[in-house]
Structure formats: C-alpha cells, structure tokens
Amino acid sequence: MKLMSTNKVNYKKALNFGLLFYAIFMGVSGTISFAVLLFWVVPKDQISTILVPLFFIALFLYGSCAISILIRSKINKK
C-alpha cells in the first residue's frame, strides 16, 4: 500500500475544491434557509421587523461565499 505524497499540487487541488464546495454548499443552503424562513416560518405581518437581522445574516453568508471565490481565483492565477 503506497501512501499519496503530499506535494504542492495536491494541496492546491484540495484547497480549490474545498473553497468551491464551500461557496456552492453555503450559497444553496443559505438560499433554501431564507426561503423557508420567509415563506413558512415567519408570519407575514412580522417580516418587516426581521428584515434587518436577515440582511446582516445574508451579508455574512453570501459575503463569505464571495470571499471564498475570490481566494480561489487568486490561487488559480498563480
């Protein structure tokens, strides 16, 4: 049984995959969570009271996805 050598190429591939997987998974799961919250959990008359907290949660969630894509693009340029 031969172990896989850890070199820079394998590390770069794993990091690229991890960053892309994070962006896709968190983007899709965040969108589904917000849709469930807005359509089924929160009553229609209370949506205006939770818009600001939801905005900051969305900003953090989608911002981290964008940062992960930016980091991935910087890695691929080199």
N, C-alpha and C positions, 0 to 999 in steps of 0.2 A: 504494500500500500504506500503510494507516494503522496506526500502532502503537497498542496499547492503552494508555490513560493509566493511570498508577499512582496511584490515589487510596486513600483510607482504606477504602472499601467493598470494593474488590478485595483489598486486603491482609488485611482481616478474614475474607473468604470463604476465601482461600487458607490462612490460619492455622487457621481452623476445620476445613477439610478435612484439612490436614496432621496436626493433633492427633488427629482422629478416625481417620484412616488408620493412624497410629502405634499407637493403642490397639488397634484391631482386628487389625492385622497382627502386632504383637508378642504379643498375647494368644493368638492362634491358633497362631502358630509356636512360642511357648513351651510351650503345652499339648501340641502334637504332639511337640516335642523331649523333654519329660518323659515322655510315654507311651512313646516309642521307647526312651529310656534305661531306664525301669523294666521294660518287658516284654521287650526283646530284647537290650540291651547288657550290663546289669549282671546277674551271676549272682544267683540267688535268695538264696543264703547270705550275700552281701555287701551286700544292700540296707540293712541296719541300720547299716553303717559309713559309708555315704554320705548318710544322711538329713539330717544337719546341714548339710553343704555345699549339698545340693539345696534345703534350706529357705531358706538365705540367697540363693541364686540366684533362687529363686521369689519371695522377698520383694522383691528388687531389680526383677525383671522385672515382676511384677504391680503393684508399688508405683509404678513409673514409668508404667504404663498408667493407674492411678488418678489420679496427679498430672496426666497429660495431659488426662483427662476433667474434672478439677476446674478446670484452667486454661481449658478450653473453655467450661465452664459460667459461669465468671466473665466471660469475654469476651462471651458471649451475653446476660448480664444487662444490660450497659451499653447 
